[in-house]
Amino acid sequence: MNKSDIINEVSKVVQTKKEAQAAVDCIFATITGALKKDESVTVVGFGSFKVNKRSARKGRNPATGEEMEIKAKNVPKFIPGKDLKDAVN
C-alpha cells in the first residue's frame, strides 16, 4: 500500500478525493512538524513516532576499507502500539 492507496481509502469516507488528499497530507505534515520540533506523536492503539539521537561514531568505507567518522544525527522511529501488534499477529 502506498500514499495514493491510503488517499483512495480515505476518499471512501469523505466527500471527494481532493479532501482525502488534503487530510492525508495534513496528517503527514503534522507528524513531520512535531518530529522536527523533537516532540513525540502518539496515536493510541496505533503507535508512537519519536526521534532517536544517534551519536557520532567511527565506521569503515566498504569500498576502500578506510576508517571514517560518521556524524551524529537524528532519526525518526516508529514504535507500534499493542493493538497494532495484536492485529498483525
SULLIN-V981407 format. One record per residue. N is the residue number from 1. RES is the residue in one small letter. SS is DSSP state (helix for helix, strand for strand, loop for the rest). D_LAST is the distance of its C-alpha to the last C-alpha in Angstrom with 2 decimals. Layout:
[[N	RES	SS	D_LAST] [N	RES	SS	D_LAST]]
This chain:
[[1	m	loop	18.70] [2	n	loop	21.68] [3	k	helix	23.86] [4	s	helix	25.87] [5	d	helix	22.87] [6	i	helix	21.88] [7	i	helix	25.56] [8	n	helix	25.65] [9	e	helix	22.82] [10	v	helix	24.60] [11	s	helix	27.90] [12	k	loop	26.81] [13	v	loop	26.95] [14	v	loop	30.03] [15	q	loop	33.47] [16	t	loop	33.65] [17	k	helix	31.84] [18	k	helix	34.08] [19	e	helix	32.83] [20	a	helix	29.19] [21	q	helix	30.02] [22	a	helix	31.87] [23	a	helix	28.99] [24	v	helix	26.44] [25	d	helix	29.12] [26	c	helix	29.90] [27	i	helix	26.36] [28	f	helix	26.14] [29	a	helix	29.71] [30	t	helix	29.12] [31	i	helix	26.19] [32	t	helix	28.30] [33	g	helix	31.35] [34	a	helix	29.76] [35	l	helix	28.47] [36	k	helix	31.99] [37	k	loop	33.41] [38	d	loop	31.14] [39	e	loop	29.35] [40	s	loop	25.66] [41	v	strand	23.83] [42	t	strand	21.26] [43	v	strand	19.45] [44	v	loop	18.25] [45	g	loop	14.68] [46	f	loop	14.14] [47	g	strand	15.45] [48	s	strand	18.73] [49	f	strand	21.01] [50	k	strand	23.52] [51	v	strand	26.30] [52	n	strand	26.50] [53	k	strand	29.97] [54	r	strand	30.56] [55	s	loop	33.91] [56	a	loop	36.44] [57	r	strand	36.31] [58	k	strand	38.07] [59	g	strand	36.66] [60	r	strand	38.12] [61	n	loop	38.90] [62	p	loop	37.31] [63	a	loop	40.18] [64	t	loop	43.05] [65	g	loop	41.65] [66	e	loop	43.44] [67	e	strand	42.16] [68	m	strand	41.33] [69	e	strand	40.32] [70	i	strand	36.99] [71	k	loop	37.41] [72	a	loop	35.39] [73	k	strand	33.08] [74	n	strand	30.47] [75	v	strand	27.02] [76	p	strand	24.35] [77	k	strand	21.01] [78	f	strand	17.81] [79	i	strand	15.73] [80	p	strand	12.50] [81	g	loop	12.62] [82	k	helix	10.67] [83	d	helix	10.06] [84	l	helix	8.77] [85	k	helix	6.37] [86	d	helix	5.25] [87	a	helix	5.61] [88	v	helix	3.81] [89	n	loop	0.00]]
